[in-house]
Amino acid sequence: MGELHEATIQWVGEAGAASLFIAAAQAFECETNCVREGEEATLTVKIQNVNLQDLRDSVDALLIQFAEIEEGL
């Protein structure tokens, strides 16, 4: 069995904005889990890759997307 590297990102914020973050994560083919409680949502994004550098590149790109979304809110 080969290696598998994994990173997890968690975002907490306004429930109405969660769909924007979910869409960004799904574009990177990440596993997402969103729990909504009233006006707040907790989004957990799991990214996996067999190549560590590719994982790092994906995490960096996703964090840039998340930052751009937050700037637009």
N, CA, C and O atoms as a MOPAC input file, in Angstrom:
PM7 MOZYME 1SCF
protein

 N      0.84300 1    -1.18200 1     0.00000 1
 C      0.00000 1     0.00000 1     0.00000 1
 C      0.88100 1     1.23600 1     0.00000 1
 O      1.85100 1     1.30600 1     0.75400 1
 N      0.54700 1     2.23500 1    -0.85800 1
 C      1.31000 1     3.46800 1    -0.94900 1
 C      0.91000 1     4.45600 1     0.12700 1
 O     -0.04000 1     4.24400 1     0.88100 1
 N      1.65500 1     5.52800 1     0.17200 1
 C      1.36900 1     6.58300 1     1.14000 1
 C      0.17700 1     7.40700 1     0.69400 1
 O     -0.09200 1     7.54600 1    -0.49900 1
 N     -0.52800 1     7.94900 1     1.66800 1
 C     -1.61300 1     8.87300 1     1.40700 1
 C     -1.48100 1    10.00000 1     2.41500 1
 O     -1.48900 1     9.77100 1     3.62500 1
 N     -1.36000 1    11.21300 1     1.90900 1
 C     -1.22700 1    12.37900 1     2.76900 1
 C     -2.57400 1    13.08200 1     2.83300 1
 O     -3.33600 1    13.08800 1     1.86700 1
 N     -2.85500 1    13.67700 1     3.99400 1
 C     -4.16000 1    14.29400 1     4.20100 1
 C     -4.01900 1    15.59400 1     4.98400 1
 O     -3.20100 1    15.69600 1     5.89900 1
 N     -4.82200 1    16.57800 1     4.61600 1
 C     -4.90200 1    17.83500 1     5.35000 1
 C     -6.37200 1    18.13900 1     5.58600 1
 O     -7.22500 1    17.82200 1     4.75600 1
 N     -6.65900 1    18.75400 1     6.71700 1
 C     -8.02700 1    19.12500 1     7.04800 1
 C     -8.06900 1    20.61900 1     7.33500 1
 O     -7.24700 1    21.14800 1     8.08300 1
 N     -9.03600 1    21.28200 1     6.72900 1
 C     -9.26600 1    22.70900 1     6.95300 1
 C    -10.65700 1    22.84800 1     7.53500 1
 O    -11.60200 1    22.21600 1     7.06100 1
 N    -10.78600 1    23.67700 1     8.56700 1
 C    -12.10200 1    23.90200 1     9.16000 1
 C    -12.41500 1    25.39400 1     9.09700 1
 O    -11.57900 1    26.23500 1     9.42900 1
 N    -13.62000 1    25.70000 1     8.66800 1
 C    -14.09600 1    27.08100 1     8.57100 1
 C    -15.37600 1    27.18500 1     9.37900 1
 O    -16.23200 1    26.30200 1     9.31900 1
 N    -15.50400 1    28.26400 1    10.13400 1
 C    -16.72600 1    28.54100 1    10.89500 1
 C    -17.17300 1    29.94900 1    10.54300 1
 O    -16.38700 1    30.89500 1    10.59900 1
 N    -18.43900 1    30.07900 1    10.18100 1
 C    -18.93400 1    31.40000 1     9.81400 1
 C    -20.42200 1    31.38400 1     9.56200 1
 O    -21.13500 1    30.45900 1     9.95400 1
 N    -20.87400 1    32.43500 1     8.89600 1
 C    -22.29000 1    32.61800 1     8.60300 1
 C    -22.80300 1    31.49000 1     7.70800 1
 O    -22.20900 1    31.18000 1     6.67500 1
 N    -23.90500 1    30.89100 1     8.12000 1
 C    -24.45100 1    29.73800 1     7.39900 1
 C    -24.75000 1    30.05400 1     5.93800 1
 O    -24.59100 1    29.19500 1     5.07000 1
 N    -25.18000 1    31.27400 1     5.66500 1
 C    -25.50800 1    31.65500 1     4.29300 1
 C    -24.31300 1    31.65100 1     3.35800 1
 O    -24.47600 1    31.49000 1     2.14900 1
 N    -23.12700 1    31.82400 1     3.89300 1
 C    -21.91100 1    31.85900 1     3.07600 1
 C    -21.30300 1    30.47600 1     2.88700 1
 O    -20.42500 1    30.30700 1     2.04000 1
 N    -21.73500 1    29.50700 1     3.63500 1
 C    -21.12800 1    28.17600 1     3.59600 1
 C    -21.14800 1    27.56900 1     2.19600 1
 O    -20.20500 1    26.88100 1     1.80900 1
 N    -22.20900 1    27.81700 1     1.43800 1
 C    -22.30600 1    27.21600 1     0.10000 1
 C    -21.18200 1    27.69300 1    -0.81500 1
 O    -20.74500 1    26.94600 1    -1.69200 1
 N    -20.70700 1    28.92400 1    -0.62600 1
 C    -19.59600 1    29.43300 1    -1.43600 1
 C    -18.31300 1    28.66000 1    -1.15100 1
 O    -17.56200 1    28.32000 1    -2.06500 1
 N    -18.07400 1    28.38800 1     0.12600 1
 C    -16.87900 1    27.64600 1     0.52200 1
 C    -16.97400 1    26.17800 1     0.09700 1
 O    -15.97900 1    25.57300 1    -0.30200 1
 N    -18.16400 1    25.62100 1     0.18500 1
 C    -18.37100 1    24.23000 1    -0.24700 1
 C    -18.09600 1    24.10000 1    -1.74000 1
 O    -17.42800 1    23.15900 1    -2.16900 1
 N    -18.60600 1    25.03800 1    -2.53100 1
 C    -18.38600 1    25.00100 1    -3.97900 1
 C    -16.89700 1    25.10100 1    -4.31000 1
 O    -16.41300 1    24.40800 1    -5.20600 1
 N    -16.17400 1    25.95500 1    -3.59600 1
 C    -14.73300 1    26.08600 1    -3.83100 1
 C    -14.01700 1    24.77700 1    -3.50800 1
 O    -13.14500 1    24.33900 1    -4.25800 1
 N    -14.38500 1    24.16100 1    -2.40000 1
 C    -13.74600 1    22.91100 1    -1.99100 1
 C    -14.06200 1    21.78800 1    -2.97000 1
 O    -13.19300 1    20.97500 1    -3.28500 1
 N    -15.28800 1    21.74000 1    -3.44700 1
 C    -15.66700 1    20.68100 1    -4.37800 1
 C    -14.96100 1    20.82300 1    -5.71800 1
 O    -14.75900 1    19.83100 1    -6.41800 1
 N    -14.58500 1    22.03600 1    -6.08100 1
 C    -13.82700 1    22.24300 1    -7.32100 1
 C    -12.44800 1    21.58700 1    -7.22700 1
 O    -11.84500 1    21.24700 1    -8.24500 1
 N    -11.95600 1    21.41400 1    -6.00000 1
 C    -10.68100 1    20.74500 1    -5.77700 1
 C    -10.88200 1    19.26300 1    -5.45200 1
 O     -9.94100 1    18.57000 1    -5.06400 1
 N    -12.10700 1    18.79100 1    -5.61400 1
 C    -12.46800 1    17.39100 1    -5.35700 1
 C    -12.16300 1    16.97300 1    -3.92400 1
 O    -11.67000 1    15.87600 1    -3.66300 1
 N    -12.47300 1    17.88000 1    -3.00700 1
 C    -12.26800 1    17.61100 1    -1.58200 1
 C    -13.53200 1    17.02100 1    -0.97200 1
 O    -14.63800 1    17.22200 1    -1.47500 1
 N    -13.34900 1    16.30100 1     0.10000 1
 C    -14.47600 1    15.79900 1     0.87600 1
 C    -14.91700 1    16.92200 1     1.81300 1
 O    -14.08900 1    17.51300 1     2.50600 1
 N    -16.21500 1    17.21900 1     1.83600 1
 C    -16.71500 1    18.29700 1     2.68900 1
 C    -17.79700 1    17.77600 1     3.62600 1
 O    -18.53800 1    16.84600 1     3.30800 1
 N    -17.85700 1    18.41300 1     4.79200 1
 C    -18.91300 1    18.12400 1     5.75600 1
 C    -19.30500 1    19.45500 1     6.38700 1
 O    -18.46400 1    20.16000 1     6.94500 1
 N    -20.58100 1    19.78900 1     6.29300 1
 C    -21.05900 1    21.06200 1     6.81400 1
 C    -22.14500 1    20.81400 1     7.85400 1
 O    -23.12200 1    20.11000 1     7.59900 1
 N    -21.95600 1    21.40200 1     9.02100 1
 C    -22.93700 1    21.30400 1    10.09700 1
 C    -23.44600 1    22.70800 1    10.36900 1
 O    -22.66900 1    23.60800 1    10.68700 1
 N    -24.75700 1    22.89100 1    10.24200 1
 C    -25.36700 1    24.20900 1    10.45500 1
 C    -26.12300 1    24.20800 1    11.77300 1
 O    -26.89300 1    23.29700 1    12.07800 1
 N    -25.87700 1    25.25600 1    12.54000 1
 C    -26.59000 1    25.45200 1    13.79900 1
 C    -27.08100 1    26.88600 1    13.82100 1
 O    -26.32200 1    27.81300 1    14.10700 1
 N    -28.35300 1    27.05700 1    13.51800 1
 C    -28.91700 1    28.40200 1    13.46100 1
 C    -28.27800 1    29.19900 1    12.34200 1
 O    -28.30500 1    28.79000 1    11.18200 1
 N    -27.70700 1    30.33100 1    12.69300 1
 C    -27.08700 1    31.22100 1    11.70700 1
 C    -25.61200 1    30.90400 1    11.46500 1
 O    -24.96000 1    31.58200 1    10.67100 1
 N    -25.08100 1    29.88900 1    12.13500 1
 C    -23.66600 1    29.56700 1    12.02000 1
 C    -23.46700 1    28.19300 1    11.38600 1
 O    -24.25400 1    27.27200 1    11.60100 1
 N    -22.40800 1    28.07800 1    10.60900 1
 C    -22.06200 1    26.80100 1     9.97700 1
 C    -20.60200 1    26.47300 1    10.27500 1
 O    -19.74800 1    27.35500 1    10.35500 1
 N    -20.34500 1    25.18600 1    10.43400 1
 C    -18.97900 1    24.69500 1    10.57800 1
 C    -18.71800 1    23.76900 1     9.39700 1
 O    -19.38400 1    22.74700 1     9.22800 1
 N    -17.74500 1    24.14600 1     8.59400 1
 C    -17.39900 1    23.38300 1     7.40600 1
 C    -16.04200 1    22.72800 1     7.62300 1
 O    -15.07000 1    23.39400 1     7.98100 1
 N    -15.98500 1    21.42500 1     7.40300 1
 C    -14.73100 1    20.68800 1     7.47500 1
 C    -14.41200 1    20.17800 1     6.07500 1
 O    -15.24000 1    19.53100 1     5.43400 1
 N    -13.21200 1    20.47500 1     5.61600 1
 C    -12.76600 1    20.08800 1     4.27900 1
 C    -11.56000 1    19.16900 1     4.42100 1
 O    -10.57600 1    19.51800 1     5.07400 1
 N    -11.64300 1    18.00300 1     3.81300 1
 C    -10.54200 1    17.03600 1     3.85800 1
 C     -9.94200 1    16.91600 1     2.45900 1
 O    -10.64700 1    16.65000 1     1.48500 1
 N     -8.62600 1    17.11700 1     2.38000 1
 C     -7.89900 1    17.04100 1     1.11700 1
 C     -6.90600 1    15.89500 1     1.22800 1
 O     -6.18200 1    15.78400 1     2.21800 1
 N     -6.87400 1    15.04300 1     0.20700 1
 C     -5.95900 1    13.91100 1     0.20800 1
 C     -5.19300 1    13.85300 1    -1.10500 1
 O     -5.70200 1    14.22900 1    -2.16100 1
 N     -3.94700 1    13.36900 1    -1.01100 1
 C     -3.14800 1    13.16900 1    -2.21100 1
 C     -2.01900 1    12.20300 1    -1.88200 1
 O     -1.52900 1    12.17900 1    -0.75300 1
 N     -1.61000 1    11.42000 1    -2.84600 1
 C     -0.50800 1    10.48800 1    -2.62600 1
 C      0.83300 1    11.20700 1    -2.68100 1
 O      1.83200 1    10.69700 1    -2.17500 1
 N      0.86000 1    12.37900 1    -3.28800 1
 C      2.08600 1    13.16200 1    -3.40800 1
 C      2.00900 1    14.34600 1    -2.45200 1
 O      1.08500 1    15.15500 1    -2.53600 1
 N      2.97200 1    14.45000 1    -1.54800 1
 C      2.94400 1    15.49600 1    -0.53000 1
 C      3.01100 1    16.89500 1    -1.13400 1
 O      2.30700 1    17.79400 1    -0.67400 1
 N      3.83500 1    17.09600 1    -2.14600 1
 C      3.93200 1    18.42300 1    -2.75800 1
 C      2.62600 1    18.80400 1    -3.43900 1
 O      2.20000 1    19.95600 1    -3.35600 1
 N      1.98900 1    17.85800 1    -4.10600 1
 C      0.69600 1    18.13000 1    -4.73300 1
 C     -0.35500 1    18.48100 1    -3.68400 1
 O     -1.20200 1    19.34500 1    -3.91000 1
 N     -0.29500 1    17.81000 1    -2.54400 1
 C     -1.21400 1    18.13200 1    -1.45200 1
 C     -0.98300 1    19.56800 1    -0.98400 1
 O     -1.93300 1    20.33300 1    -0.81400 1
 N      0.26000 1    19.92000 1    -0.78000 1
 C      0.57900 1    21.28200 1    -0.33600 1
 C      0.09100 1    22.30700 1    -1.35000 1
 O     -0.46000 1    23.34000 1    -0.97000 1
 N      0.28700 1    22.03400 1    -2.63400 1
 C     -0.16600 1    22.95200 1    -3.68200 1
 C     -1.68000 1    23.10000 1    -3.66400 1
 O     -2.19700 1    24.20500 1    -3.82600 1
 N     -2.39100 1    22.00200 1    -3.46900 1
 C     -3.85200 1    22.04500 1    -3.41100 1
 C     -4.34000 1    22.82100 1    -2.19100 1
 O     -5.27500 1    23.61600 1    -2.29100 1
 N     -3.71500 1    22.59300 1    -1.05300 1
 C     -4.09500 1    23.30600 1     0.16600 1
 C     -3.86400 1    24.80300 1    -0.01900 1
 O     -4.72800 1    25.61100 1     0.32300 1
 N     -2.70600 1    25.17400 1    -0.55600 1
 C     -2.41200 1    26.59000 1    -0.79400 1
 C     -3.44400 1    27.21900 1    -1.72500 1
 O     -3.94000 1    28.31300 1    -1.45600 1
 N     -3.76600 1    26.53700 1    -2.81100 1
 C     -4.72900 1    27.06800 1    -3.77800 1
 C     -6.11900 1    27.20200 1    -3.15600 1
 O     -6.82700 1    28.17800 1    -3.40400 1
 N     -6.50000 1    26.22200 1    -2.35300 1
 C     -7.81200 1    26.28100 1    -1.71100 1
 C     -7.86600 1    27.41400 1    -0.68700 1
 O     -8.87300 1    28.11700 1    -0.59700 1
 N     -6.80700 1    27.59500 1     0.07400 1
 C     -6.77900 1    28.69300 1     1.04400 1
 C     -6.85200 1    30.05100 1     0.35100 1
 O     -7.46400 1    30.98000 1     0.87700 1
 N     -6.23700 1    30.17400 1    -0.81800 1
 C     -6.34800 1    31.41400 1    -1.59300 1
 C     -7.79500 1    31.64200 1    -2.00400 1
 O     -8.30100 1    32.76000 1    -1.91300 1
 N     -8.46700 1    30.57500 1    -2.45800 1
 C     -9.88400 1    30.68500 1    -2.84200 1
 C    -10.73300 1    31.09800 1    -1.63600 1
 O    -11.60200 1    31.96200 1    -1.74900 1
 N    -10.47600 1    30.47600 1    -0.48400 1
 C    -11.22500 1    30.81500 1     0.72500 1
 C    -11.00400 1    32.28000 1     1.11000 1
 O    -11.94900 1    32.96300 1     1.50500 1
 N     -9.78000 1    32.76100 1     0.99900 1
 C     -9.48000 1    34.16200 1     1.31700 1
 C    -10.21600 1    35.11400 1     0.37900 1
 O    -10.72400 1    36.14800 1     0.81200 1
 N    -10.27100 1    34.76900 1    -0.88900 1
 C    -10.98300 1    35.60100 1    -1.86600 1
 C    -12.48200 1    35.62700 1    -1.56700 1
 O    -13.12800 1    36.66500 1    -1.71000 1
 N    -13.02800 1    34.49600 1    -1.15600 1
 C    -14.44500 1    34.44600 1    -0.80200 1
 C    -14.69800 1    35.32400 1     0.41100 1
 O    -15.65400 1    36.09900 1     0.42600 1
 N    -13.84400 1    35.21300 1     1.43900 1
 C    -14.02400 1    36.02200 1     2.64500 1
 C    -13.92800 1    37.51000 1     2.34500 1
 O    -14.66900 1    38.30400 1     2.92500 1
 N    -13.03000 1    37.90000 1     1.45000 1
 C    -12.90200 1    39.29900 1     1.07700 1
 C    -14.16800 1    39.81800 1     0.40900 1
 O    -14.51300 1    40.99300 1     0.53400 1
 N    -14.85800 1    38.92500 1    -0.30500 1
 C    -16.07700 1    39.32200 1    -1.00900 1
 C    -17.32100 1    39.36300 1    -0.16000 1
 O    -18.36300 1    39.84200 1    -0.60800 1
 N    -17.23200 1    38.86700 1     1.06800 1
 C    -18.41400 1    38.83900 1     1.94600 1
 C    -18.67600 1    40.19800 1     2.58400 1
 O    -19.62900 1    40.34900 1     3.34800 1

